[in-house]
Amino acid sequence: MPYWEGAKWAAKLREMKTDNNVMLLKTNMGAGHGGSSGRYDRLKEVAFDYAYALTQVGITK
């Protein structure tokens, strides 16, 4: 499925949602056929999750 299909779906969900919660769409353009795969990729994903969680509680540095 092309990346824009997910983007269109996320936009529609944002349009229809009734709360004030943040809705994210994370697209990994380096994944898939011929994409990156390394031993540190999982750690980068975990770091991204933690960084996002910290920004949501007000920690920016």
Protein Blocks (a to p, Z undefined) as FASTA:
>chain_A
ZZklmmmmmmmmmmmpcbfbdcdddddfkgcehiacdfklmmmmmmmmmmmmmmmnopaZ
Z
